[in-house]
Amino acid sequence: MGIDLNHGSGFVYGRIGHAISVSDRVNALIDAALVARNRRQTPRDYLGGSRIGEPCVRKLVYEVTHTPKDEGRDFDGAILRIFDAGHQFETLSIRWLRGAGFDLRTERADGGQFGFETAGGKLRGHIDGVIVAGPDVGLRWPVLWEHKALNAKSWNDLVKRGLRASKPVYFAQVQLYMGYLELETALVTALNKDTEALHHEMVAFDPPCAQALSDKAVDILRAAAAGELPARIAAAQDFYLCRMCAYAERCWEGER
C-alpha cells in the first residue's frame, strides 16, 4: 500500500495521537512503580546529616517524627526519577575520578557505607566517599568527597558564588560530616546535568560551624522526643520557604 505524505494527514495524525497515548501510559506505569517502591521503604528513624542545614527547625521536627505531609505533597514519579538519575550521575563521576588516578573509597571493607551515628543513633550521616590518595591537585589526603548533580541554572550559581552562599544546606552537610569523621577538608563535585560539565570545590572544615550544627541537631531531637514544635521560621504563611513547604497547611492550620 502506498502512502501519500502530502495528503495522508489524517492517517499520520492518528499514528501520532496513538504514539502520545502509549507514551503517557508507559510513563504512568513507570511513575506508579517508583512511587510504590518509595512507599515500601522504611522511613528514617533518625535525623540525617544531609538535612541539618534546612533552615526551618520545625520542618525538621516534622520529618523526624514522621508527620504526614500535606495532601498531594508526597514525592511523585517525576521527582523520584530525578533522584534516581542523580545516583547514576554519581556513579559516572566516581568512575571518572578513579580513572584519573584518585583512590576514591565509597564503601567499607564489609560493603557498608561510610558514615557516623551519635545521640543513640538518632543523628546519622552517610557520606558519598573518601578520597584517600591521588594526584597532586593541592589537597592533603584524605578528604571527604560529596557529589551533587544539578541543573544548569543551579550549577552555574554554585560555580559563581561557591558552596556556602549558593547551597547552604550542602555546606552544612559537609561541615557536620567533617566534624564527626575528623576530616579537615571536603571536595564537593558538582555535575551539570545538562552539559555533563564538572566543578570541584574544596571546602575547609569550620569547627564553630560544625559545633553549631551539632547543637542544632540536639535541640531538634529533644523537641521531637518531648512532642514539642519549635517556633515557625516566619511570621506569615506567604513567606517563600513556607510556600514551598510540604507541611505548610498543617503548620499554619488555624492561623488564617
C-alpha positions, 0 to 999 in steps of 0.5 A: 500500500502506498502512502501519500505524505502530502495528503495522508494527514489524517492517517499520520495524525492518528499514528501520532495521537496513538504514539502520545497515548502509549507514551503517557501510559508507559510513563504512568506505569513507570511513575506508579512503580517508583512511587510504590517502591518509595512507599515500601521503604522504611522511613528514617528513624533518625535525623540525617546529616544531609538535612541539618542545614534546612533552615526551618527547625520545625520542618525538621521536627516534622520529618523526624517524627514522621508527620504526614505531609500535606495532601498531594505533597508526597514525592511523585514519579517525576521527582523520584526519577530525578533522584534516581538519575542523580545516583547514576550521575554519581556513579559516572563521576566516581568512575571518572575520578578513579580513572584519573588516578584518585583512590576514591573509597565509597564503601567499607571493607564489609560493603557498608557505607561510610558514615557516623551515628551519635545521640543513640543513633538518632543523628546519622550521616552517610557520606558519598566517599573518601578520597584517600590518595591521588594526584597532586591537585593541592589537597592533603589526603584524605578528604571527604568527597560529596557529589551533587548533580544539578541543573544548569541554572543551579550549577552555574550559581554554585560555580559563581558564588561557591558552596556556602552562599549558593547551597547552604544546606550542602555546606552544612552537610559537609561541615557536620560530616567533617566534624564527626569523621575528623576530616579537615577538608571536603571536595564537593563535585558538582555535575551539570546535568545538562552539559555533563560539565564538572566543578570541584570545590574544596571546602575547609572544615569550620569547627564553630560551624560544625559545633553549631550544627551539632547543637542544632541537631540536639535541640531538634531531637529533644523537641521531637522526643518531648512532642514539642514544635519549635517556633515557625521560621516566619511570621506569615504563611506567604513567606517563600520557604513556607510556600514551598513547604510540604507541611505548610497547611498543617503548620499554619492550620488555624492561623488564617 
